[in-house]
C-alpha cells in the first residue's frame, strides 16, 4: 500500500513538471507566434529600423575601433619604452651586481689585510712591551750611573779643591820668587842705566831709548791699495810690518822708506798683525776667517789656523814663550792657539764680539775689548772670566799693553782713550780731544816705549799725542789725507808710525 502511494505521488509530481515545462515553452515561443500573426508590412518597417540601428551601432563600433587602435599604438609605444627602460634597468642591475661582487672581493681582501695588520700590531705591541722593559732596565742603570757619576764628581771636586789649594800655595811661592827676581832685575837694570839708555848683552834683552815727541814726517810711504789697517814694529828693531786690504803683508825699512820683504798667501783683508818676541814668525788676522803664520826669514807660510767662522779682527802673541797665540773674531769667540802644533787649545765664547785683545806680560791673562764697551780679563788655561769693567760707553776699538805690563790702554767709539791699572782695573788716566774722533771699530792707538805718551789717530787724518803724566795733549801731527787707522811706536823709543784708510804709512821723528 505504501509503495502505491509513493508511485502515485511520483506520477503527480511528474505531471506537474510537464505542465510547468509546457507553460515555459509557450512563453518562449509567444513573441515568434505574435510576429507570425502580424502583417509583413509592419515586419519590414521594424526590420528597417533595426537595420538603421545596427548601422548606427556599426559606426559607433568603427569609432570605438579607431579609438582603440590609437590607444593600441600608444600602448605599444609605451610598451616599447618600458621594454627599453627595463633593459637599461637590467643592465644597471648587472653593473651593480658586478660592483657588488668587486666590493665583496675588496672587502674580503681588506679583511685579510686587517687580519695581517692586526697580527703585525700584536707583534709590535709585544716588541713595545719588550722595549719598554728594556727602557726601564736602562733607566734604572742610568739612574745608578748618574748616582755613581755624582759621587765621582763630588770626589773629583774635592780633589780639585785640594789641587787648587796646593796650586795656590805653589803660586804664592812662585810669586814670592818672582818678586825677588824682579827686585834683583830692577837693581841690576839701575846699575846698568846711563843717561836714559839701557844696554844689555844677554840674548833676548830689550833695547830702548826714552821716547821723544815726534814733530816731522820723515817718510811718506804708499804702502797698500785700499787701506792699511795694521802696522807694528819688530822687537828691538826699526823695521816696520804692515798689512792692508790688498791682502799683502810688507816689511819696510823706516830709515830709508824702502820695501825689504813681502809676504803673500793671505786670502782676505788684513785686520790685525802680531809678531813673536824672537821676530821669527809673523801672524795676520784676516777677513777670510783664518789666521796666517809666516816664517819671517823665508817668507813662507808655516800655518793656516782655521776654526773661526767669521772675520778675525784681532791677534796677539805671548811675550813669555812666543808659542801661544790668541785671536778674536766676529763669531763671538776668542781662541788660544799652539804655534808649534798648529791647533786650537781653548775657545772662549761670549755674547759680545771682541774688537781687540792683548796677552798679559806673564801670558796667563787675556785682556779683551768688546763691542759692548767693556774691558774683560780671562784666564788663558781655563777660559774663565776673571774680571771686567765698563771701559767705554760705546765699542772698544783698541787694547794695548804698556811696556812694563802694568797698564792697559783702551780706545773706544766714544772718542776716549783710557789707561787702566791691570791689577785693579781702575782708571789711571783719560785722554780726549774735541778734534780727535775714532775712525773705525778697529782703530788702534798705542803707548810709547817708555810708557810716557799715548798716541791715537783721527777721522780727519790728524795724529794726537798726550802726555801720560799730566793727561794733556802735547802734539798734533798732520800729514795724512784720510782717516788714520793705526798707530805704532817703535820699541827703541823712536820712530812713530801711522797708517791711514788710503793705504799710506807715515814715519814720524
C-alpha positions as CSV (number, residue, x, y, z in Angstrom):
1,X,0.0,0.0,0.0
2,X,2.8,2.3,0.8
3,X,4.5,1.6,-2.5
4,X,1.4,2.5,-4.4
5,X,1.0,5.8,-2.6
6,X,4.6,6.6,-3.4
7,X,4.1,5.8,-7.1
8,X,1.0,7.9,-7.3
9,X,2.8,10.8,-5.7
10,X,5.7,10.4,-8.2
11,X,3.3,10.4,-11.1
12,X,1.6,13.6,-9.8
13,X,4.9,15.3,-9.5
14,X,5.9,14.3,-13.0
15,X,2.7,15.7,-14.4
16,X,3.2,19.0,-12.6
17,X,6.7,19.2,-14.0
18,X,5.5,18.6,-17.6
19,X,2.8,21.3,-17.2
20,X,5.3,23.7,-16.0
21,X,7.7,23.0,-18.8
22,X,4.8,23.4,-21.3
23,X,4.0,26.8,-19.9
24,X,7.6,27.9,-20.1
25,X,7.9,26.8,-23.8
26,X,4.7,28.6,-24.6
27,X,6.1,31.8,-23.1
28,X,9.3,31.4,-25.1
29,X,7.6,30.9,-28.4
30,X,5.0,33.6,-27.8
31,X,6.9,36.5,-29.5
32,X,7.6,34.4,-32.5
33,X,4.0,33.4,-32.8
34,X,2.9,37.0,-32.3
35,X,5.3,38.1,-35.1
36,X,4.0,35.4,-37.4
37,X,0.5,36.6,-36.7
38,X,1.4,40.3,-37.7
39,X,1.3,41.6,-41.2
40,X,4.5,41.6,-43.4
41,X,4.4,45.5,-43.8
42,X,4.8,46.0,-40.2
43,X,7.6,43.5,-40.1
44,X,9.5,45.4,-42.9
45,X,9.5,48.7,-41.1
46,X,10.7,47.1,-37.9
47,X,13.5,45.4,-39.8
48,X,14.5,48.7,-41.4
49,X,14.5,50.4,-38.1
50,X,16.6,47.6,-36.7
51,X,19.0,47.9,-39.7
52,X,19.4,51.6,-39.2
53,X,20.0,51.0,-35.5
54,X,22.5,48.4,-36.4
55,X,24.3,50.8,-38.9
56,X,24.5,53.4,-36.1
57,X,25.8,50.8,-33.8
58,X,28.3,49.7,-36.5
59,X,29.6,53.3,-36.9
60,X,29.9,53.6,-33.2
61,X,31.8,50.3,-33.3
62,X,34.1,51.7,-36.0
63,X,34.8,54.9,-33.9
64,X,35.4,52.8,-30.9
65,X,37.7,50.6,-33.0
66,X,39.7,53.7,-34.2
67,X,40.0,54.9,-30.6
68,X,41.1,51.5,-29.5
69,X,43.6,51.5,-32.4
70,X,45.1,54.8,-31.3
71,X,45.2,53.5,-27.7
72,X,46.8,50.4,-29.0
73,X,49.5,52.4,-30.8
74,X,50.1,54.5,-27.6
75,X,50.2,51.4,-25.5
76,X,52.6,49.7,-28.0
77,X,55.0,52.8,-27.8
78,X,54.7,52.8,-24.0
79,X,55.4,49.1,-24.0
80,X,58.5,49.6,-26.1
81,X,59.7,52.4,-23.9
82,X,59.0,50.3,-20.9
83,X,60.9,47.4,-22.5
84,X,64.0,49.6,-23.3
85,X,63.8,51.1,-19.7
86,X,63.6,47.6,-18.4
87,X,66.7,46.6,-20.4
88,X,68.5,49.6,-19.0
89,X,67.5,48.7,-15.5
90,X,68.6,45.1,-16.1
91,X,72.0,46.4,-17.4
92,X,72.3,48.7,-14.4
93,X,71.4,45.8,-12.1
94,X,74.1,43.7,-13.8
95,X,76.7,46.5,-13.3
96,X,75.6,47.0,-9.8
97,X,75.9,43.2,-9.3
98,X,79.4,43.3,-10.7
99,X,80.3,46.3,-8.4
100,X,78.8,44.4,-5.5
101,X,80.9,41.4,-6.4
102,X,84.1,43.6,-6.7
103,X,83.2,45.3,-3.4
104,X,82.8,41.9,-1.8
105,X,86.1,40.8,-3.2
106,X,87.8,44.0,-2.0
107,X,86.1,43.7,1.4
108,X,87.5,40.1,1.7
109,X,90.9,41.4,0.7
110,X,90.7,44.2,3.2
111,X,89.6,41.7,5.8
112,X,92.7,39.7,5.1
113,X,94.9,42.8,5.3
114,X,93.2,43.8,8.5
115,X,94.0,40.3,9.9
116,X,97.6,40.7,8.8
117,X,97.8,44.2,10.3
118,X,96.2,43.0,13.5
119,X,98.9,40.3,13.7
120,X,101.6,42.9,12.9
121,X,100.1,45.2,15.6
122,X,100.1,42.5,18.1
123,X,103.8,41.8,17.2
124,X,104.6,45.5,17.6
125,X,102.8,45.6,20.9
126,X,104.9,42.7,22.1
127,X,108.1,44.4,20.8
128,X,106.9,47.6,22.5
129,X,106.5,45.8,25.8
130,X,110.0,44.3,25.4
131,X,111.4,47.7,24.6
132,X,109.6,49.2,27.5
133,X,111.0,46.6,29.8
134,X,114.5,47.3,28.3
135,X,113.9,51.1,28.7
136,X,113.0,50.6,32.3
137,X,116.1,48.5,32.8
138,X,118.3,51.1,31.1
139,X,116.6,53.9,33.1
140,X,117.5,52.1,36.2
141,X,121.0,51.6,35.1
142,X,121.2,55.3,34.0
143,X,120.0,56.4,37.4
144,X,122.5,54.2,39.1
145,X,125.2,55.5,36.7
146,X,124.1,59.1,37.5
147,X,124.3,58.5,41.2
148,X,127.7,57.0,40.7
149,X,128.7,59.8,38.5
150,X,127.6,62.3,41.1
151,X,129.7,60.5,43.6
152,X,132.7,60.6,41.3
153,X,132.1,64.3,40.6
154,X,131.9,65.1,44.3
155,X,135.2,63.2,44.7
156,X,136.7,64.9,41.7
157,X,135.6,68.3,43.0
158,X,137.1,67.5,46.4
159,X,140.3,66.5,44.6
160,X,140.2,69.7,42.6
161,X,139.8,71.8,45.7
162,X,142.8,70.0,47.2
163,X,144.8,70.6,44.0
164,X,143.7,74.2,44.0
165,X,144.9,74.7,47.5
166,X,148.3,73.1,46.6
167,X,148.4,75.2,43.4
168,X,147.7,78.4,45.4
169,X,150.5,77.5,47.7
170,X,152.8,76.9,44.7
171,X,151.6,80.2,43.1
172,X,152.3,82.0,46.4
173,X,155.8,80.6,46.4
174,X,156.2,81.4,42.7
175,X,155.0,85.0,43.4
176,X,157.5,85.4,46.1
177,X,160.3,84.1,43.9
178,X,159.1,86.3,41.0
179,X,159.1,89.4,43.3
180,X,162.6,88.6,44.4
181,X,163.7,88.1,40.8
182,X,162.1,91.4,39.8
183,X,163.8,93.3,42.6
184,X,167.1,91.8,41.6
185,X,166.5,92.7,37.9
186,X,165.5,96.2,38.8
187,X,168.6,96.6,40.9
188,X,170.7,95.3,38.0
189,X,169.0,97.5,35.5
190,X,169.5,100.5,37.7
191,X,173.2,99.8,37.8
192,X,173.4,99.4,34.0
193,X,171.4,102.6,33.1
194,X,173.4,105.5,31.9
195,X,171.8,108.7,30.5
196,X,168.5,107.1,29.9
197,X,169.9,104.4,27.7
198,X,169.7,100.8,28.8
199,X,172.3,98.4,27.3
200,X,172.2,94.7,28.0
201,X,174.1,91.9,26.3
202,X,172.0,88.9,27.3
203,X,170.1,87.1,24.5
204,X,166.6,88.3,24.2
205,X,167.2,91.5,26.2
206,X,165.3,94.7,25.1
207,X,166.9,97.9,24.0
208,X,165.1,101.2,24.2
209,X,165.6,104.8,24.4
210,X,163.4,107.3,26.2
211,X,160.8,108.4,23.6
212,X,160.7,111.9,22.3
213,X,157.7,113.8,20.9
214,X,157.8,113.5,17.1
215,X,157.1,116.5,15.0
216,X,158.3,115.8,11.4
217,X,157.1,113.3,8.9
218,X,160.4,111.7,7.8
219,X,158.9,109.2,5.3
220,X,155.5,109.0,3.5
221,X,155.1,105.5,2.0
222,X,152.2,104.5,-0.3
223,X,152.2,101.0,1.2
224,X,148.8,99.3,0.3
225,X,145.9,99.6,-2.1
226,X,142.5,100.1,-0.4
227,X,143.8,101.0,3.1
228,X,146.2,99.8,5.8
229,X,144.5,98.7,9.0
230,X,147.5,97.3,10.9
231,X,151.2,98.2,11.4
232,X,153.7,97.1,14.0
233,X,157.5,97.3,14.6
234,X,159.8,94.3,15.0
235,X,161.1,93.8,18.6
236,X,164.4,95.7,19.1
237,X,164.3,96.9,15.5
238,X,163.2,99.9,13.4
239,X,161.7,97.6,10.7
240,X,158.0,98.1,10.3
241,X,155.5,95.4,9.2
242,X,152.2,96.4,7.6
243,X,149.0,94.7,6.4
244,X,146.3,96.1,4.2
245,X,143.1,95.4,2.2
246,X,145.2,94.3,-0.8
247,X,145.9,91.0,1.2
248,X,149.6,91.7,1.3
249,X,151.9,91.9,4.3
250,X,155.0,94.0,3.8
251,X,158.2,94.8,5.7
252,X,159.7,98.3,5.5
253,X,163.0,100.0,6.4
254,X,161.8,103.1,8.3
255,X,165.1,104.8,7.8
256,X,165.0,104.8,4.0
257,X,161.3,104.0,3.5
258,X,162.2,101.1,1.2
259,X,160.4,97.8,1.0
260,X,162.6,94.9,2.3
261,X,160.2,91.9,2.1
262,X,156.7,90.9,1.2
263,X,154.6,88.0,2.4
264,X,151.8,86.6,0.3
265,X,149.2,83.9,0.8
266,X,146.5,85.7,2.8
267,X,143.1,85.2,1.3
268,X,141.4,88.3,2.8
269,X,142.0,91.8,4.1
270,X,144.5,92.0,6.9
271,X,142.7,93.4,10.0
272,X,145.5,92.9,12.6
273,X,149.1,91.8,12.9
274,X,151.4,90.4,15.6
275,X,155.0,89.1,15.7
276,X,156.7,86.6,18.0
277,X,159.1,88.0,20.6
278,X,162.1,86.5,18.7
279,X,160.9,88.1,15.4
280,X,160.8,84.6,13.7
281,X,157.1,84.4,12.9
282,X,154.5,87.0,11.7
283,X,150.8,86.3,12.3
284,X,148.0,88.0,10.5
285,X,144.3,88.2,11.3
286,X,142.2,88.1,8.1
287,X,138.7,88.8,7.0
288,X,138.8,85.3,5.4
289,X,138.0,83.8,8.9
290,X,141.6,82.5,9.2
291,X,144.9,83.4,10.7
292,X,148.1,83.0,8.7
293,X,151.6,82.4,10.2
294,X,154.7,83.2,8.1
295,X,158.3,82.4,8.6
296,X,159.8,85.9,8.7
297,X,163.2,84.7,7.3
298,X,161.9,82.6,4.4
299,X,158.6,84.4,3.7
300,X,156.8,81.1,3.5
301,X,153.5,80.3,5.3
302,X,154.1,77.9,8.2
303,X,150.5,77.5,9.4
304,X,147.0,78.5,8.4
305,X,144.9,78.5,11.6
306,X,141.3,77.6,10.8
307,X,138.4,77.4,13.3
308,X,136.7,80.8,13.3
309,X,133.5,81.1,11.3
310,X,133.6,84.9,10.8
311,X,136.3,87.5,10.1
312,X,139.2,87.5,12.5
313,X,139.8,91.1,13.7
314,X,142.4,90.8,16.5
315,X,145.5,88.7,17.2
316,X,148.4,88.8,19.7
317,X,151.3,86.5,20.6
318,X,152.5,85.6,24.1
319,X,155.6,87.6,25.1
320,X,156.5,85.0,27.6
321,X,157.1,82.0,25.3
322,X,156.4,83.1,21.7
323,X,154.4,79.8,21.4
324,X,150.9,80.7,22.1
325,X,148.6,83.0,20.0
326,X,145.3,84.4,21.0
327,X,142.7,85.6,18.4
328,X,139.3,87.1,18.4
329,X,136.7,87.0,15.6
330,X,133.2,88.3,14.9
331,X,131.8,84.8,15.7
332,X,131.7,85.8,19.4
333,X,134.7,83.6,20.2
334,X,138.3,84.1,21.5
335,X,140.7,81.2,20.6
336,X,144.0,80.3,22.1
337,X,146.4,78.5,19.6
338,X,149.6,76.5,19.9
339,X,152.0,77.7,17.2
340,X,154.2,74.6,17.5
341,X,151.4,72.2,16.9
342,X,149.2,74.5,14.8
343,X,145.9,73.8,16.5
344,X,143.4,75.5,18.9
345,X,144.0,74.8,22.6
346,X,141.0,76.6,24.1
347,X,137.9,78.5,22.9
348,X,136.1,81.2,24.9
349,X,132.6,82.0,23.9
350,X,131.0,85.3,24.9
351,X,127.8,87.2,23.8
352,X,129.6,90.4,22.7
353,X,132.1,90.4,19.9
354,X,135.7,91.3,20.7
355,X,137.4,94.0,18.6
356,X,140.9,94.0,20.1
357,X,142.9,91.9,22.6
358,X,146.4,91.5,24.2
359,X,148.3,89.0,26.3
360,X,149.5,90.0,29.7
361,X,153.2,90.0,30.3
362,X,153.1,86.6,32.1
363,X,150.9,85.2,29.3
364,X,148.4,83.9,31.9
365,X,145.7,86.5,31.2
366,X,144.0,87.7,28.1
367,X,142.8,91.4,28.0
368,X,139.9,91.9,25.5
369,X,137.9,94.9,24.4
370,X,134.4,94.3,23.3
371,X,131.6,95.9,21.2
372,X,129.5,96.4,24.3
373,X,132.2,98.8,25.6
374,X,133.6,96.5,28.4
375,X,137.2,95.5,29.0
376,X,137.5,91.9,30.2
377,X,140.3,89.8,31.6
378,X,140.3,86.0,31.0
379,X,142.2,83.1,32.4
380,X,144.2,81.6,29.5
381,X,144.1,78.0,30.7
382,X,140.5,77.7,31.9
383,X,138.8,80.4,29.8
384,X,137.2,81.7,33.0
385,X,136.2,85.4,33.1
386,X,138.4,86.9,35.9
387,X,137.1,90.5,35.9
388,X,135.6,93.2,33.7
389,X,135.0,96.9,33.7
390,X,132.8,99.3,31.7
391,X,135.7,101.0,29.9
392,X,133.6,102.9,27.3
393,X,130.1,103.9,26.6
394,X,130.5,102.6,23.0
395,X,132.5,99.8,21.3
396,X,136.1,99.3,22.4
397,X,138.4,99.6,19.3
398,X,141.8,99.1,20.7
399,X,143.6,97.3,23.6
400,X,147.3,97.7,24.1
401,X,149.6,96.8,27.0
402,X,152.3,99.2,28.4
403,X,155.9,98.2,28.2
404,X,156.1,97.3,31.9
405,X,152.8,95.3,31.6
406,X,151.1,97.2,34.4
407,X,148.9,99.4,32.3
408,X,146.2,98.8,29.6
409,X,145.4,101.5,27.1
410,X,141.9,101.2,25.6
411,X,140.2,103.4,22.9
412,X,136.6,103.5,22.1
413,X,134.0,104.8,19.6
414,X,133.1,107.4,22.3
415,X,136.4,109.1,21.3
416,X,138.0,108.5,24.7
417,X,141.3,106.8,25.4
418,X,141.5,105.3,28.9
419,X,144.5,104.0,30.8
420,X,143.7,101.2,33.3
421,X,145.8,99.5,36.1
422,X,145.7,95.8,35.0
423,X,145.8,94.7,38.7
424,X,142.7,96.6,39.9
425,X,141.1,97.8,36.6
426,X,141.0,101.3,38.0
427,X,141.3,104.2,35.5
428,X,144.7,105.9,35.8
429,X,144.1,108.5,33.1
430,X,141.7,109.6,30.4
431,X,142.8,111.3,27.2
432,X,140.4,113.2,25.0
433,X,140.2,116.0,22.4
434,X,137.3,117.5,20.6
435,X,139.3,117.2,17.4
436,X,140.1,113.5,17.9
437,X,137.4,111.2,16.6
438,X,138.0,107.4,16.3
439,X,137.7,106.3,12.7
440,X,136.5,102.6,12.9
441,X,135.8,99.7,15.2
442,X,139.5,98.6,14.6
443,X,141.3,101.9,15.0
444,X,144.4,101.1,17.0
445,X,146.1,103.5,19.5
446,X,149.4,102.9,21.2
447,X,151.7,103.7,24.2
448,X,155.3,104.9,23.7
449,X,158.2,102.6,24.6
450,X,158.9,104.5,27.8
451,X,155.1,104.5,28.7
452,X,155.3,108.3,28.7
453,X,153.0,109.1,25.8
454,X,149.7,108.0,24.3
455,X,149.1,108.3,20.5
456,X,145.8,108.0,18.6
457,X,144.7,108.8,15.1
458,X,141.5,110.7,14.0
459,X,139.0,110.7,11.2
460,X,140.3,114.0,9.8
461,X,143.8,112.5,9.2
462,X,145.5,114.1,12.2
463,X,147.5,112.2,14.9
464,X,147.2,113.3,18.5
465,X,149.8,112.7,21.3
466,X,149.1,113.1,25.0
467,X,151.4,113.0,28.0
468,X,150.6,110.2,30.4
469,X,152.0,112.1,33.4
470,X,149.6,115.1,33.1
471,X,146.9,113.9,30.6
472,X,147.5,117.0,28.4
473,X,147.9,116.9,24.6
474,X,151.4,117.7,23.7
475,X,151.4,117.5,19.9
476,X,149.1,117.2,16.8
477,X,150.7,115.7,13.7
478,X,149.1,116.4,10.3
479,X,150.2,114.7,7.2
480,X,147.5,112.1,6.3
481,X,144.7,113.0,3.9
482,X,142.3,110.3,5.1
483,X,141.3,108.7,8.4
484,X,144.1,107.3,10.5
485,X,143.5,103.7,11.4
486,X,146.6,102.5,13.3
487,X,149.5,103.9,15.3
488,X,152.6,102.0,16.4
489,X,155.6,103.3,18.4
490,X,159.0,101.6,17.9
491,X,160.3,99.6,20.9
492,X,163.5,101.5,20.6
493,X,161.7,104.7,21.6
494,X,161.5,106.2,18.0
495,X,160.2,106.5,15.4
496,X,156.4,106.6,15.4
497,X,154.5,105.1,12.5
498,X,150.9,105.7,11.5
499,X,148.7,104.3,8.7
500,X,145.5,105.5,7.1
501,X,142.5,104.5,5.1
502,X,144.1,105.2,1.7
503,X,147.0,102.8,2.5
504,X,149.6,105.4,3.2
505,X,152.1,105.0,6.1
506,X,153.9,108.0,7.7
507,X,157.1,107.7,9.7
508,X,157.5,110.4,12.3
509,X,160.6,111.6,14.1
